[in-house]
Amino acid sequence: MGHVNGLKCRECGREYPVDPIYVCEFCFGPLEVAYDYKSIASALSREKIKQRPETLWRYKELLPIDGEPQVGLDSGYTPLVRADRLADVLGVDELYIKDDTVVHPTLSFKDRVVAVALTKAKEFNFDTVACASTGNLAHSVSAHGARAGFDRFIFIPATLEASKITASLVYEPNLIAVDGNYDEVNRLCSEIANKYNWAFVNINIRPFYAEGSKTTGYEIAEQLGWKAPDNIVIPCASGSLLTKVWKALKEFKQIGILSEVKTRIFGAQATGCSPISTAVKAGTDVIRPVKPDTVARSLAIGNPADGFYATQVIRETEGYAEDVSDQEIIDAIKLLARTEGIFAETAGGVTLAVTQKLIRAGKIKRDESTVICITGNGLKTQEALQGHTISPYYIKPGLASFEEALGKIKIATDKEGR
Ligand SMILES: *Cc1c(COP(=O)(O)O)cnc(C)c1O
């Protein structure tokens, strides 16, 4: 069945059984799932993966479940798009977009982590699931939790985008909108998790939840023809996705699915919430918590749980991190839409704008292969674009009125010399 040995402290290495726990009792380090890679290597091969349905569960031996998948059965295996038009604008030869704006039921990469977390919550026999969310997790736990028959408690900062709140409310969870930022919501949730016997997906189930992010890395390698790219650019909130994409590539190497991994991992943040990129740029692994102030609410974690480990991965792989302004985020969302037809949420704008900055600075080179992770759909953060898009032409329902407008359109296009 499963290939999990147990949980292991990332700091002191002490081992724990598979339980809904997340910190080491001795050193307070975070717990991580430890696998039996020998048995995985004999159970899993490229051929075996290829024969399975195109979902994230095609890598199930590398995920921390004991039985069969129970939640998120349609999540994952999102497209890896070769982005030549965007590559032309950025001045690089080989660019790909890992497009998590589509395929997932709630249109963000959070469906990966929730599929694993809620399957695990079923295995642990919880009836109630909960989360502290910057938006997409609320949406995902509300939806998948409804279908799996869980009672749901969803905690969010009250200032979240209205469209993300509505997208969660439609599934009728118990939605608790807290007068505070994400870090305050998270602190409150840790207290609640100690008192109530609920599966908090990103607190007491976090070691299992976080493993779901690895599927982004497995898919990238498989979709490139079983190859690891030169560079991957990844948005950071808690920093978990970044560390897990790297873990995925290392695991594929360890079990013999990839022969070589020389990928550099790059972190992307908004300047208004950039504890990880600030540390990387200062050459330190000490994360200084900040008070977030950015349009990229899905990334607005001022005290990132995996920030330290993200800086370690960036250093180990000789990558880098950068951050960008709200205006650069908006411009990048529009650039991605008009070149590749992909509408990303603000986190996607962060990732693309940071990629542009890294290319200009020579940190990412023209002749290298680069994958950028676009993690959520723009329909969920439309407010961010208000006042920043072009306008429609308003006309009367008659040909003359249309042709009057067409005259203006011609002038507009002539002016741009197209
Ligand atoms: C949560 C989230 C991230 C980052 O997640 P972490 O693993 O906490 O760093 C990136 N993009 C989107 C759209 C998200 O919702």
The ligand as an SDF file (V2000), in Angstrom:
LIG
                    3D

 15 15  0  0  0  0  0  0  0  0999 V2000
   -1.0140   29.7450   -1.9160 C   0  0  0  0  0  0  0  0  0  0  0  0
   -0.5780   30.2380   -3.2290 C   0  0  0  0  0  0  0  0  0  0  0  0
    0.7950   30.2770   -3.6170 C   0  0  0  0  0  0  0  0  0  0  0  0
    1.9740   29.9870   -2.7290 C   0  0  0  0  0  0  0  0  0  0  0  0
    1.8720   29.0490   -1.8020 O   0  0  0  0  0  0  0  0  0  0  0  0
    2.9660   28.6670   -0.7050 P   0  0  0  0  0  0  0  0  0  0  0  0
    3.1350   27.2140   -0.8960 O   0  0  0  0  0  0  0  0  0  0  0  0
    2.3370   29.0200    0.6070 O   0  0  0  0  0  0  0  0  0  0  0  0
    4.2350   29.4470   -0.9360 O   0  0  0  0  0  0  0  0  0  0  0  0
    1.0700   30.6570   -4.9110 C   0  0  0  0  0  0  0  0  0  0  0  0
    0.1140   31.0120   -5.7720 N   0  0  0  0  0  0  0  0  0  0  0  0
   -1.1840   31.0160   -5.4400 C   0  0  0  0  0  0  0  0  0  0  0  0
   -2.1640   31.4510   -6.4640 C   0  0  0  0  0  0  0  0  0  0  0  0
   -1.5740   30.6240   -4.1710 C   0  0  0  0  0  0  0  0  0  0  0  0
   -2.8830   30.6230   -3.8590 O   0  0  0  0  0  0  0  0  0  0  0  0
  1  2  1  0
  2  3  1  0
  2 14  2  0
  3  4  1  0
  3 10  2  0
  4  5  1  0
  5  6  1  0
  6  7  2  0
  6  8  1  0
  6  9  1  0
 10 11  1  0
 11 12  2  0
 12 13  1  0
 12 14  1  0
 14 15  1  0
M  END
$$$$
